[in-house]
Amino acid sequence: MITGINHITLSVSDVEKSFDFYTKILGCKAIAKWKKGAYLLAGNLWLCLSLDANTRTNPAIEYTHIAFNVPEQEFQTYSDRLIYLGVKKWKQNISEGESLYILDPDCHKLELHVGDLLSRIAATRKIPYEGMEFFEDELRKSHDSL
């Protein structure tokens, strides 16, 4: 049984450039760095940067992305700073909660989001997605274990 996400590894073309982006621009905490990689913390999430000659050079065309939490009271200042620094956006927000959709130096799609699963479910109860069904017991069990 899966109990959570252990870590996320991102292929990078330049460890220094990605390390600087994730630490100096996004604010992740540096834990370790070596010639071919780095370990960082994004909140409590273990993030690994791994040098890879096959790293993408363009954003993937599908919607897959990684969303990071940003405190509501810091969102606007944080977002404005990223835009000022020239971080590229890949999508406009159209869903519940404030979000900024950005690309890292290797075109990995990232989202900086205010909100959580409970706020998303509350919003979709008001305006459900097409064919949406809710599983109350699973939501309650998941929320209670958090």
C-alpha positions as CSV (number, residue, x, y, z in Angstrom):
1,M,0.0,0.0,0.0
2,I,1.3,3.4,-0.9
3,T,1.5,5.8,2.0
4,G,2.8,8.9,0.3
5,I,5.4,10.3,-2.1
6,N,8.9,9.4,-1.1
7,H,10.7,11.7,-3.4
8,I,10.6,13.2,-6.9
9,T,13.6,13.0,-9.2
10,L,14.0,15.5,-12.1
11,S,16.4,15.0,-14.9
12,V,18.5,18.2,-15.4
13,S,20.9,19.2,-18.1
14,D,23.0,21.5,-15.8
15,V,23.1,20.8,-12.1
16,E,24.3,24.2,-11.1
17,K,21.7,26.1,-13.1
18,S,18.9,23.9,-11.8
19,F,20.3,24.0,-8.2
20,D,20.3,27.8,-8.4
21,F,16.7,27.9,-9.8
22,Y,15.3,25.6,-7.1
23,T,17.2,27.1,-4.2
24,K,17.6,30.8,-5.0
25,I,14.5,31.4,-7.1
26,L,11.9,28.9,-5.7
27,G,13.4,28.8,-2.2
28,C,13.9,25.0,-1.8
29,K,16.4,24.1,1.0
30,A,19.7,22.6,-0.1
31,I,20.5,19.3,1.6
32,A,23.4,17.9,-0.5
33,K,25.0,18.6,-3.9
34,W,27.5,16.6,-6.0
35,K,28.9,16.7,-9.5
36,K,25.8,14.9,-11.0
37,G,23.0,15.8,-8.7
38,A,21.5,17.4,-5.6
39,Y,19.0,16.7,-2.9
40,L,16.7,19.5,-1.9
41,L,13.6,19.9,0.3
42,A,10.5,21.6,-1.0
43,G,8.6,21.9,2.3
44,N,8.8,18.3,3.5
45,L,9.1,16.9,-0.1
46,W,12.5,15.3,-1.0
47,L,13.4,16.6,-4.4
48,C,16.3,15.1,-6.3
49,L,18.0,16.8,-9.3
50,S,19.9,14.3,-11.4
51,L,22.2,15.1,-14.3
52,D,20.9,13.4,-17.5
53,A,22.1,13.8,-21.1
54,N,18.6,12.9,-22.2
55,T,16.9,15.8,-20.4
56,R,14.0,17.4,-22.3
57,T,14.6,20.6,-24.2
58,N,10.9,21.6,-24.6
59,P,7.9,21.3,-22.3
60,A,6.0,18.0,-22.6
61,I,2.8,18.5,-24.5
62,E,0.6,16.8,-22.0
63,Y,-0.7,18.4,-18.8
64,T,1.5,16.4,-16.4
65,H,3.1,18.7,-13.8
66,I,4.2,19.0,-10.2
67,A,2.3,21.3,-7.9
68,F,3.9,22.9,-4.9
69,N,2.1,24.5,-2.0
70,V,2.5,28.3,-1.4
71,P,0.9,30.0,1.6
72,E,-2.0,32.2,0.6
73,Q,-0.6,35.3,2.3
74,E,2.7,35.0,0.4
75,F,1.4,34.0,-3.0
76,Q,1.1,37.4,-4.7
77,T,4.5,38.6,-3.6
78,Y,6.1,35.3,-4.5
79,S,4.4,35.2,-7.9
80,D,5.3,38.8,-8.7
81,R,9.0,38.1,-7.8
82,L,9.1,35.0,-10.1
83,I,7.6,36.9,-13.0
84,Y,10.0,39.8,-12.4
85,L,13.0,37.3,-12.5
86,G,11.8,36.1,-15.9
87,V,10.5,32.7,-15.0
88,K,8.5,31.4,-17.9
89,K,4.8,30.7,-17.6
90,W,3.2,27.7,-19.4
91,K,-0.5,28.1,-18.6
92,Q,-3.0,30.5,-17.1
93,N,-4.9,29.5,-14.0
94,I,-8.5,28.5,-14.6
95,S,-9.2,26.3,-11.5
96,E,-10.0,26.9,-7.9
97,G,-7.3,28.6,-5.8
98,E,-4.5,30.9,-6.9
99,S,-1.9,29.2,-9.1
100,L,1.1,30.2,-11.1
101,Y,2.2,27.7,-13.8
102,I,5.9,27.9,-14.6
103,L,8.7,26.1,-16.3
104,D,12.0,25.2,-14.7
105,P,15.3,25.6,-16.7
106,D,14.7,22.1,-18.2
107,C,11.1,22.8,-19.2
108,H,9.6,20.7,-16.4
109,K,6.1,21.9,-15.8
110,L,5.5,23.2,-12.3
111,E,2.6,24.8,-10.5
112,L,2.7,27.0,-7.4
113,H,-0.7,26.6,-5.8
114,V,-2.7,28.0,-2.9
115,G,-5.2,25.4,-1.6
116,D,-5.5,21.7,-1.0
117,L,-7.6,18.7,-1.8
118,L,-10.4,19.7,0.5
119,S,-10.6,23.2,-1.0
120,R,-10.6,21.7,-4.5
121,I,-13.4,19.2,-3.6
122,A,-15.5,22.0,-2.0
123,A,-15.1,24.0,-5.3
124,T,-16.0,21.0,-7.5
125,R,-19.1,20.2,-5.4
126,K,-20.4,23.7,-6.4
127,I,-19.3,23.2,-10.1
128,P,-18.5,19.6,-10.7
129,Y,-16.4,18.4,-13.6
130,E,-18.2,16.5,-16.3
131,G,-19.1,13.0,-15.0
132,M,-17.6,13.6,-11.6
133,E,-18.5,11.4,-8.7
134,F,-17.3,11.7,-5.1
135,F,-16.2,9.0,-2.7
136,E,-17.0,10.4,0.7
137,D,-15.5,7.5,2.8
138,E,-12.2,7.7,1.0
139,L,-11.9,11.4,1.4
140,R,-12.8,11.2,5.1
141,K,-10.2,8.4,5.7
142,S,-7.5,10.3,3.8
143,H,-8.2,13.6,5.6
144,D,-8.3,11.9,9.0
145,S,-4.8,10.4,8.3
146,L,-3.3,13.8,7.5
